[in-house]
Amino acid sequence: MNKQSDASIQLKKIFARCHGGLALSFALSVALTILGVMKPIYMIIVFSRITPSNSVTSLYWLTIIIFAALILLGIFHYVRARLHQRIGNWLGQALGVDTLEPIILRTLRGKGDPSETLRDIQSIRGFFSGSFIPSAMEFALSPVFFLVLYLLHPLFVVIVLSYLLLLTGLAVVNELSNRQITKDAISASQESTREVGNYLKNAEVIEAMGMQRPVLDLWWQSNERALALNDQTSKRAAANRAISSVVPLFAIITILFVGSLLTMSGEVGASSSFVAMFAASMALAPTLHLLGNWRSLVEVRLSYKRLLDLLAEGQGARSTMPLPSPEAGLEIDNLTFVPPGARAPVLRGASFQVQPGEAVAVVGSSGAGKSTLARLLVGVWSPTAGVVTLDGHSVYTWERESFGQMVGYLPQEVGLFNTTVGKNISRLRAATDEQIIAAAEKAGIHHMIGALDKGYDTEISSSSYSLTGGQRQLVGLARALFGAPRLLVLDEPDANLDADSQQRLVEAIEAAKAEGAIVVVVSHRQNIMAAVDKVLLLNQGRVQAFVTKAQWETRDSQASSQPAGKPAKPSRLIAGQKE
């Protein structure tokens, strides 16, 4: 079975859970149709029987019955609307959960726009929570009203069908004529938006040299075509709405006209015209609504197709094999990575091993591939070639959530969530106070957090409490240490840290090693080097050396003792080699 089929099954399972709610909605639509018939029946009985007979008592009882029916009608309308809102909201949540992983993967790969997926989810949610589906159900019940029209007189059916065909034909013609114009308008609008983006890239130049006015004129020229095309579509839409609102009135007047003629000829009763008008309006209304909202069905189909492609793209990216507590080490074999859109790899042919209880410092100049390696080790990026294995299996073999609980990762730029300090440390998972405090103590920030306004319950957001760069770094470190991870990857963890905090970082690395963790640290500061066992030197994306700390210190001392102006001896400290 291919990925597209798997994704289709996945989506169908989600929508299948809505079948019960939709069946209830259809039952409510049937009840609403029946209750809706009560109003014309009331009017017919009042004017044809009760009024001529002067029966006040009958009028009272009939009015009480119709009031009860109208109250019930309102309740059913409310229940159906709320039901569809709940279906739409649930679908939005379910689709959001299922698409989150593919969205993250696509974002990491530099492909697509996450906001487009969110708009697609909102489109589907709005479709199911809106009035289109109830109108479709009412359309399915419209044959009942055609039967009523036929029983009154077949000519009434011919009149209503004629106007329906006219409305449908006009809608089809409008859709076909608007299709290319709409496509061109969207394309022109997107082009105009891209132009604005290009201009903003040169914001500094524009501001420095006073180019605002000519830039605005240039953008306006590119925007004129989009405005003209949008104006055309607006005119057509306005004309279509006008026609759709007038044609049903012609249908009702025609029914009344023909019904009057049939009454005068004695073919139908006096009340038949009134009943036919009501039945005609009930038969026309759902069709008019569906035709008016046809675009929403087209858009939701496109949204469904895009979500299907997204899920298919994410199929197989992660396995479902749970991860036991790993006992074997970390092995990197011939690892190569080419960033999206790039031609040359930033990491090429990297190979080394790290055993549990060992710490490795990754060093090298800027652009050597250190942060790239860190992301590959934790499975944030997938390699172009080669493999990263933990406990003898590729990191992409493991189910993501269980693997993530075994990983502690501190990126170069620490991002915190808009929630409490404690929730940030616990990785947004349910955790005891003891577990959170234990991670904070490992990072050496328990007392610092205790000094905050609300301690671990202090909210972190742009509108409330703001942490310093060093504090954010330490909270990120505590998050990485939470749960005693087996693989700890720290990318420049000593950034923004003072001397005391750097010492606590060293102690945290030593503690993680003592617990049997594999530690990889991107850093070259001397105090951090005190906690590592091996050093990995990257140069232009290649492993130039992988040596013990003692060998590295010997290499450094030899380099520092070299006479001024004399080039250093080329290193032979390549992985697997000794001096």
C-alpha positions as CSV (number, residue, x, y, z in Angstrom):
1,M,0.0,0.0,0.0
2,N,1.4,3.4,-1.0
3,K,1.7,6.5,1.1
4,Q,-1.3,8.2,-0.6
5,S,-3.5,5.3,0.2
6,D,-2.4,5.2,3.8
7,A,-3.0,8.9,4.1
8,S,-6.5,8.5,2.5
9,I,-7.4,5.8,5.0
10,Q,-6.1,8.0,7.8
11,L,-8.4,10.9,6.7
12,K,-11.4,8.6,6.1
13,K,-11.1,7.2,9.6
14,I,-11.2,10.8,11.0
15,F,-14.3,11.7,9.0
16,A,-16.0,8.4,9.7
17,R,-16.2,9.4,13.3
18,C,-18.6,12.2,12.2
19,H,-21.1,9.8,10.6
20,G,-23.2,9.5,13.8
21,G,-23.4,13.3,14.2
22,L,-24.4,13.7,10.5
23,A,-27.1,11.0,10.8
24,L,-28.5,12.9,13.8
25,S,-28.4,16.1,11.8
26,F,-30.3,14.5,8.9
27,A,-33.0,13.3,11.4
28,L,-33.3,16.8,12.7
29,S,-33.6,18.1,9.2
30,V,-36.5,15.7,8.5
31,A,-38.1,16.9,11.8
32,L,-37.6,20.6,10.7
33,T,-39.2,19.9,7.3
34,I,-42.2,18.4,9.0
35,L,-42.5,21.2,11.5
36,G,-42.0,23.8,8.7
37,V,-45.2,22.5,7.0
38,M,-47.2,23.4,10.1
39,K,-47.2,27.1,9.3
40,P,-49.0,27.0,5.9
41,I,-51.3,24.3,7.2
42,Y,-52.3,26.7,10.0
43,M,-53.0,29.5,7.6
44,I,-55.0,27.3,5.3
45,I,-57.2,26.0,8.1
46,V,-57.7,29.4,9.7
47,F,-58.8,31.1,6.4
48,S,-60.7,28.2,4.8
49,R,-62.5,26.6,7.8
50,I,-62.2,28.4,11.2
51,T,-62.8,32.0,10.0
52,P,-66.0,31.1,8.0
53,S,-67.3,29.0,10.9
54,N,-66.5,31.6,13.6
55,S,-65.1,28.9,15.8
56,V,-63.1,30.8,18.5
57,T,-62.3,27.7,20.5
58,S,-60.8,25.9,17.6
59,L,-58.7,29.0,16.8
60,Y,-57.3,29.1,20.3
61,W,-56.4,25.4,20.3
62,L,-54.9,25.5,16.8
63,T,-52.8,28.6,17.7
64,I,-51.5,26.9,20.9
65,I,-50.5,23.9,18.8
66,I,-48.7,26.0,16.2
67,F,-46.9,28.0,18.9
68,A,-45.6,24.7,20.4
69,A,-44.6,23.6,16.9
70,L,-42.7,26.9,16.3
71,I,-40.9,26.6,19.7
72,L,-39.9,23.1,18.9
73,L,-38.8,24.3,15.4
74,G,-36.5,26.9,17.1
75,I,-35.1,24.3,19.5
76,F,-34.3,21.8,16.6
77,H,-32.6,24.6,14.6
78,Y,-30.5,25.5,17.6
79,V,-29.6,21.8,18.3
80,R,-28.7,21.2,14.6
81,A,-26.5,24.4,14.5
82,R,-24.7,23.4,17.7
83,L,-24.2,19.9,16.5
84,H,-22.5,21.1,13.3
85,Q,-20.4,23.5,15.3
86,R,-19.2,20.6,17.5
87,I,-18.6,18.4,14.4
88,G,-16.5,21.2,12.8
89,N,-14.6,21.9,16.0
90,W,-13.8,18.3,16.6
91,L,-12.7,17.8,13.0
92,G,-10.4,20.9,13.3
93,Q,-8.8,19.5,16.4
94,A,-8.5,15.9,15.0
95,L,-6.9,17.2,11.8
96,G,-4.6,19.5,13.7
97,V,-3.3,16.6,15.8
98,D,-2.8,14.4,12.7
99,T,-1.1,17.1,10.7
100,L,1.1,18.5,13.4
101,E,4.0,16.1,12.8
102,P,4.0,16.4,9.0
103,I,3.8,20.2,9.4
104,I,6.8,20.2,11.7
105,L,8.7,17.9,9.3
106,R,7.9,20.1,6.3
107,T,8.9,23.2,8.2
108,L,12.2,21.6,9.2
109,R,12.8,20.7,5.6
110,G,12.1,24.3,4.5
111,K,9.1,23.2,2.4
112,G,5.7,24.7,2.3
113,D,3.9,27.3,4.5
114,P,2.4,26.0,7.7
115,S,-0.2,28.7,7.6
116,E,-1.6,27.2,4.4
117,T,-2.3,23.9,6.3
118,L,-3.9,25.8,9.1
119,R,-6.1,27.6,6.6
120,D,-7.1,24.3,5.1
121,I,-8.0,22.9,8.5
122,Q,-10.1,26.1,9.2
123,S,-11.8,25.7,5.7
124,I,-12.9,22.1,6.5
125,R,-13.9,23.1,10.1
126,G,-16.0,26.0,8.7
127,F,-17.6,23.8,6.0
128,F,-18.8,21.3,8.5
129,S,-19.9,23.9,11.1
130,G,-21.6,26.1,8.5
131,S,-24.9,25.9,6.8
132,F,-23.8,24.1,3.6
133,I,-24.4,20.5,4.9
134,P,-27.8,21.3,6.4
135,S,-28.8,22.9,3.1
136,A,-27.7,19.8,1.3
137,M,-29.8,17.7,3.6
138,E,-32.8,19.9,3.0
139,F,-32.1,19.6,-0.7
140,A,-32.3,15.8,-0.3
141,L,-35.7,16.2,1.2
142,S,-37.0,18.6,-1.6
143,P,-38.6,15.7,-3.6
144,V,-41.3,15.7,-0.8
145,F,-42.3,19.2,-1.9
146,F,-42.2,18.2,-5.6
147,L,-44.6,15.4,-4.7
148,V,-46.9,17.9,-3.1
149,L,-46.7,20.1,-6.2
150,Y,-47.5,17.2,-8.4
151,L,-50.5,16.2,-6.4
152,L,-51.8,19.7,-6.6
153,H,-51.2,19.9,-10.4
154,P,-48.3,18.6,-12.6
155,L,-48.0,22.1,-14.1
156,F,-46.6,23.4,-10.8
157,V,-43.8,20.9,-11.0
158,V,-43.0,22.0,-14.6
159,I,-42.8,25.7,-13.5
160,V,-40.5,25.0,-10.5
161,L,-38.2,22.7,-12.5
162,S,-37.9,25.2,-15.3
163,Y,-36.8,28.0,-12.9
164,L,-34.4,25.5,-11.2
165,L,-32.8,24.6,-14.5
166,L,-32.6,28.3,-15.3
167,L,-30.8,29.1,-12.0
168,T,-28.5,26.1,-12.4
169,G,-27.6,27.1,-15.9
170,L,-26.8,30.6,-14.9
171,A,-24.7,29.3,-12.0
172,V,-22.7,27.0,-14.4
173,V,-22.2,29.7,-17.0
174,N,-21.0,32.1,-14.2
175,E,-18.6,29.5,-12.8
176,L,-17.1,28.7,-16.2
177,S,-16.7,32.4,-17.2
178,N,-15.3,33.3,-13.8
179,R,-12.9,30.4,-13.5
180,Q,-10.0,31.9,-15.6
181,I,-10.6,35.4,-14.3
182,T,-10.6,34.2,-10.7
183,K,-7.4,32.2,-11.4
184,D,-5.7,35.3,-12.9
185,A,-6.9,37.5,-10.0
186,I,-5.4,35.1,-7.5
187,S,-2.1,34.9,-9.5
188,A,-1.9,38.7,-9.8
189,S,-2.6,39.1,-6.1
190,Q,0.1,36.6,-5.1
191,E,2.5,38.4,-7.5
192,S,1.7,41.7,-5.8
193,T,2.3,40.2,-2.4
194,R,5.7,38.8,-3.5
195,E,6.6,42.3,-4.8
196,V,5.9,43.7,-1.3
197,G,8.1,41.0,0.2
198,N,10.9,41.9,-2.2
199,Y,10.6,45.6,-1.3
200,L,10.7,44.9,2.4
201,K,14.0,43.0,2.0
202,N,15.4,46.3,1.0
203,A,13.8,48.2,3.9
204,E,17.1,49.6,5.1
205,V,18.0,51.0,1.7
206,I,14.5,52.4,1.2
207,E,14.6,54.2,4.6
208,A,18.1,55.4,4.3
209,M,17.7,57.0,0.8
210,G,14.1,58.2,1.1
211,M,12.8,55.9,-1.6
212,Q,9.3,55.3,0.0
213,R,7.3,57.2,-2.6
214,P,8.8,55.7,-5.8
215,V,8.6,52.2,-4.2
216,L,5.0,52.8,-3.4
217,D,4.3,53.9,-6.9
218,L,6.1,50.8,-8.3
219,W,4.0,48.6,-6.0
220,W,0.8,50.4,-7.0
221,Q,1.6,49.7,-10.7
222,S,2.0,46.0,-10.0
223,N,-1.2,46.0,-7.9
224,E,-3.4,47.6,-10.5
225,R,-3.9,44.4,-12.5
226,A,-4.9,42.5,-9.4
227,L,-7.4,45.2,-8.5
228,A,-8.9,45.3,-12.0
229,L,-9.4,41.5,-12.1
230,N,-10.9,41.5,-8.6
231,D,-13.2,44.3,-9.7
232,Q,-14.4,42.0,-12.6
233,T,-15.1,39.1,-10.3
234,S,-16.9,41.4,-7.9
235,K,-19.2,42.7,-10.7
236,R,-20.0,39.2,-11.8
237,A,-20.6,38.1,-8.3
238,A,-23.0,41.0,-7.7
239,A,-24.9,40.3,-10.9
240,N,-25.2,36.6,-9.9
241,R,-26.5,37.5,-6.5
242,A,-29.0,39.9,-8.0
243,I,-30.3,37.3,-10.5
244,S,-30.4,34.6,-7.8
245,S,-32.6,36.8,-5.6
246,V,-35.0,37.9,-8.4
247,V,-35.6,34.6,-10.2
248,P,-37.3,32.9,-7.2
249,L,-39.7,35.8,-7.0
250,F,-40.6,35.3,-10.7
251,A,-41.2,31.6,-9.9
252,I,-43.6,32.4,-7.0
253,I,-45.5,35.0,-9.1
254,T,-45.7,32.5,-11.9
255,I,-47.1,29.9,-9.5
256,L,-49.6,32.3,-8.2
257,F,-50.6,33.4,-11.8
258,V,-51.0,29.8,-13.1
259,G,-52.7,28.7,-9.8
260,S,-55.2,31.5,-10.2
261,L,-56.0,30.5,-13.7
262,L,-56.4,26.8,-12.7
263,T,-58.7,27.9,-9.8
264,M,-60.9,29.9,-12.1
265,S,-61.1,27.0,-14.5
266,G,-62.1,24.7,-11.6
267,E,-59.1,22.4,-11.9
268,V,-57.7,23.1,-8.4
269,G,-59.1,24.4,-5.2
270,A,-58.9,27.9,-3.9
271,S,-56.2,27.2,-1.4
272,S,-54.1,25.2,-3.9
273,S,-52.2,28.2,-5.2
274,F,-51.2,29.2,-1.6
275,V,-50.0,25.6,-0.9
276,A,-48.1,25.5,-4.2
277,M,-46.3,28.8,-3.4
278,F,-45.2,27.4,-0.1
279,A,-44.0,24.1,-1.6
280,A,-42.2,25.9,-4.4
281,S,-40.3,28.2,-2.0
282,M,-39.3,25.1,0.1
283,A,-38.1,23.3,-3.0
284,L,-36.2,26.3,-4.4
285,A,-34.5,27.5,-1.1
286,P,-31.9,24.7,-0.6
287,T,-31.0,24.7,-4.3
288,L,-30.4,28.4,-4.2
289,H,-28.3,28.1,-1.1
290,L,-26.2,25.3,-2.6
291,L,-25.7,27.2,-5.8
292,G,-24.7,30.4,-3.9
293,N,-22.2,28.5,-1.8
294,W,-20.8,26.2,-4.5
295,R,-17.3,27.7,-4.1
296,S,-17.1,26.6,-0.5
297,L,-17.5,23.0,-1.7
298,V,-14.8,23.5,-4.4
299,E,-12.5,25.1,-1.8
300,V,-13.0,22.4,0.8
301,R,-12.2,19.7,-1.8
302,L,-8.9,21.5,-2.6
303,S,-8.2,21.8,1.2
304,Y,-8.9,18.0,1.5
305,K,-6.5,17.3,-1.4
306,R,-3.7,19.4,0.2
307,L,-4.1,17.7,3.6
308,L,-4.1,14.3,1.9
309,D,-0.8,15.2,0.2
310,L,0.6,16.5,3.4
311,L,-0.2,13.4,5.3
312,A,1.1,11.2,2.5
313,E,4.4,13.2,2.7
314,G,4.6,12.4,6.4
315,Q,3.8,8.7,6.1
316,G,6.7,6.6,7.0
317,A,8.7,9.5,8.4
318,R,8.3,8.1,11.8
319,S,8.0,4.5,12.9
320,T,5.7,3.2,15.7
321,M,8.3,1.0,17.3
322,P,8.5,2.0,21.0
323,L,11.9,2.8,22.4
324,P,13.1,0.9,25.5
325,S,15.7,2.4,27.7
326,P,18.8,2.3,25.4
327,E,21.8,0.4,26.6
328,A,24.1,0.6,23.5
329,G,25.8,3.7,22.3
330,L,25.4,6.3,19.7
331,E,26.9,5.6,16.2
332,I,27.2,7.9,13.3
333,D,28.1,6.3,10.0
334,N,29.1,8.3,6.9
335,L,26.7,11.1,7.7
336,T,26.0,13.7,5.0
337,F,23.5,16.5,4.9
338,V,22.6,19.0,2.1
339,P,20.2,21.7,3.3
340,P,17.0,22.3,1.3
341,G,17.8,24.5,-1.7
342,A,21.5,24.1,-1.3
343,R,23.9,22.3,-3.7
344,A,26.9,21.7,-1.5
345,P,26.7,19.6,1.8
346,V,27.4,21.3,5.1
347,L,28.3,17.9,6.6
348,R,29.9,15.2,4.6
349,G,30.9,11.6,5.5
350,A,31.0,12.1,9.3
351,S,31.6,8.9,11.3
352,F,32.2,8.3,15.0
353,Q,30.9,6.5,18.0
354,V,30.0,7.6,21.6
355,Q,29.4,5.1,24.4
356,P,27.0,5.5,27.3
357,G,28.6,7.6,30.1
358,E,30.8,9.5,27.6
359,A,30.8,13.2,26.8
360,V,32.0,14.5,23.4
361,A,32.8,18.1,22.7
362,V,32.1,19.2,19.1
363,V,34.5,22.0,18.1
364,G,35.3,23.9,14.9
365,S,35.1,27.2,13.2
366,S,31.8,29.0,12.3
367,G,30.1,27.2,9.5
368,A,31.9,23.9,10.1
369,G,28.6,22.0,10.5
370,K,28.4,21.8,14.4
371,S,24.8,22.8,14.8
372,T,23.8,20.8,11.7
373,L,25.3,17.7,13.4
374,A,23.5,18.4,16.6
375,R,20.1,18.6,14.8
376,L,20.9,15.3,12.9
377,L,21.8,13.5,16.1
378,V,18.4,14.2,17.7
379,G,16.4,13.5,14.5
380,V,15.3,17.1,13.9
381,W,16.7,16.8,10.4
382,S,17.0,13.7,8.4
383,P,20.4,13.0,6.7
384,T,20.9,13.1,3.0
385,A,23.0,10.1,3.3
386,G,24.4,8.0,6.1
387,V,22.6,7.1,9.4
388,V,22.4,8.0,13.1
389,T,21.8,4.9,15.3
390,L,20.9,4.8,19.0
391,D,21.0,1.4,20.6
392,G,21.7,-0.2,17.2
393,H,18.7,1.3,15.4
394,S,18.2,4.4,13.3
395,V,16.8,7.4,15.3
396,Y,14.0,7.4,12.7
397,T,13.1,3.8,13.6
398,W,11.8,4.8,17.0
399,E,8.3,6.1,17.7
400,R,8.8,9.9,18.0
401,E,7.3,10.5,21.4
402,S,9.1,7.6,23.2
403,F,12.3,8.6,21.5
404,G,11.9,12.2,22.5
405,Q,11.5,11.3,26.1
406,M,15.0,9.7,25.9
407,V,16.5,12.8,24.4
408,G,17.6,16.1,26.0
409,Y,18.2,18.8,23.4
410,L,19.3,22.4,24.0
411,P,19.4,24.4,20.7
412,Q,21.6,27.4,20.1
413,E,18.6,29.7,20.4
414,V,16.4,28.7,23.2
415,G,12.7,29.1,22.6
416,L,10.3,28.9,25.5
417,F,6.5,28.4,25.4
418,N,3.9,30.9,26.7
419,T,3.1,29.0,29.8
420,T,4.6,28.6,33.3
421,V,8.3,28.0,34.0
422,G,7.4,24.6,35.5
423,K,5.5,23.5,32.3
424,N,8.4,24.6,30.2
425,I,10.8,22.4,32.2
426,S,8.4,19.4,32.1
427,R,8.2,19.7,28.3
428,L,4.5,20.6,28.6
429,R,3.8,17.1,30.0
430,A,2.1,16.1,33.3
431,A,4.8,15.9,36.0
432,T,5.1,16.0,39.7
433,D,6.7,18.9,41.5
434,E,9.5,16.7,42.6
435,Q,10.4,15.7,39.0
436,I,10.4,19.4,37.9
437,I,12.5,20.5,40.8
438,A,14.9,17.7,40.2
439,A,15.6,18.9,36.7
440,A,15.9,22.5,37.9
441,E,18.4,21.4,40.6
442,K,20.5,19.6,38.0
443,A,20.6,22.8,36.0
444,G,21.4,24.8,39.1
445,I,18.4,27.1,38.9
446,H,16.1,25.9,41.6
447,H,16.9,29.0,43.8
448,M,16.7,31.3,40.9
449,I,13.2,30.1,40.0
450,G,12.2,30.3,43.7
451,A,13.0,34.0,43.6
452,L,10.5,34.7,40.7
453,D,7.2,36.2,41.5
454,K,5.3,32.9,41.5
455,G,8.1,30.5,41.5
456,Y,7.5,27.6,39.1
457,D,4.1,28.9,38.4
458,T,5.5,32.2,36.9
459,E,4.0,32.7,33.4
460,I,6.4,33.3,30.6
461,S,5.0,35.5,27.8
462,S,5.6,38.7,25.9
463,S,2.9,40.4,27.9
464,S,3.9,39.2,31.4
465,Y,7.2,38.0,32.8
466,S,10.3,38.2,30.7
467,L,13.5,36.2,31.5
468,T,17.0,37.3,30.8
469,G,19.0,35.6,28.1
470,G,21.0,33.6,30.8
471,Q,17.8,32.6,32.6
472,R,16.2,31.4,29.4
473,Q,19.3,29.4,28.7
474,L,19.2,27.7,32.1
475,V,15.5,27.0,31.8
476,G,16.2,25.4,28.4
477,L,19.0,23.3,30.1
478,A,16.6,22.2,32.8
479,R,14.1,21.2,30.1
480,A,16.8,19.2,28.3
481,L,17.8,17.4,31.6
482,F,14.2,16.6,32.6
483,G,13.5,12.9,32.9
484,A,17.1,11.7,32.9
485,P,17.6,11.5,29.1
486,R,19.9,8.9,27.7
487,L,21.0,11.1,24.8
488,L,21.9,14.7,25.8
489,V,22.8,17.1,23.0
490,L,23.7,20.7,24.0
491,D,24.4,23.3,21.3
492,E,26.4,26.2,22.7
493,P,24.9,25.7,26.2
494,D,27.3,28.1,27.8
495,A,26.1,31.1,25.8
496,N,24.9,34.0,27.9
497,L,26.0,32.2,31.1
498,D,28.2,33.8,33.8
499,A,31.1,31.9,35.5
500,D,28.9,30.4,38.3
501,S,26.3,29.2,35.8
502,Q,29.0,27.7,33.6
503,Q,30.3,25.7,36.5
504,R,26.8,24.4,37.2
505,L,26.6,23.4,33.6
506,V,29.8,21.4,33.9
507,E,28.4,19.7,37.0
508,A,25.2,18.9,35.1
509,I,27.2,17.2,32.3
510,E,29.2,15.2,34.9
511,A,25.9,14.1,36.6
512,A,24.4,13.0,33.3
513,K,27.5,11.0,32.5
514,A,27.3,9.3,35.9
515,E,23.7,8.3,35.1
516,G,24.9,6.6,31.9
517,A,23.8,9.3,29.4
518,I,25.5,9.9,26.1
519,V,26.5,13.6,26.0
520,V,27.3,15.7,22.9
521,V,28.3,19.3,23.6
522,V,28.9,21.9,20.9
523,S,31.4,24.2,22.6
524,H,35.0,25.1,22.7
525,R,35.3,26.9,26.0
526,Q,37.9,25.5,28.3
527,N,35.7,25.0,31.3
528,I,33.3,22.9,29.3
529,M,36.2,20.8,28.0
530,A,36.8,19.8,31.6
531,A,33.7,17.7,31.6
532,V,34.2,15.8,28.2
533,D,36.0,12.6,27.4
534,K,36.6,13.1,23.7
535,V,36.8,15.9,21.2
536,L,35.4,15.9,17.7
537,L,36.9,18.5,15.4
538,L,34.9,19.6,12.3
539,N,36.4,21.5,9.5
540,Q,34.3,22.5,6.5
541,G,31.8,19.8,7.2
542,R,34.3,17.0,7.6
543,V,35.6,15.2,10.7
544,Q,39.2,16.4,10.9
545,A,39.9,14.7,14.2
546,F,38.2,12.5,16.8
547,V,40.4,12.1,19.8
548,T,40.5,11.7,23.5
549,K,40.7,14.8,25.7
550,A,44.3,14.0,26.6
551,Q,45.2,13.8,23.0
552,W,43.5,17.0,22.3
553,E,45.3,18.8,25.1
554,T,48.6,17.4,23.8
555,R,47.7,18.7,20.3
556,D,46.9,22.2,21.7
557,S,50.1,22.3,23.7
558,Q,52.1,21.4,20.7
559,A,50.3,24.0,18.6
560,S,50.9,26.7,21.2
561,S,54.6,25.8,21.5
562,Q,55.1,26.3,17.7
563,P,57.6,29.2,17.0
564,A,55.9,32.4,15.7
565,G,55.5,32.4,11.9
566,K,56.2,28.6,11.6
567,P,53.2,26.7,10.4
568,A,51.9,24.0,12.7
569,K,52.4,20.4,11.9
570,P,49.4,18.9,10.1
571,S,47.3,16.9,12.5
572,R,47.0,13.1,12.1
573,L,44.4,12.9,14.9
574,I,41.8,11.6,12.5
575,A,39.2,9.1,13.7
576,G,40.9,5.8,14.1
577,Q,44.5,7.2,13.9
578,K,47.0,8.0,16.6
579,E,50.0,10.2,16.7
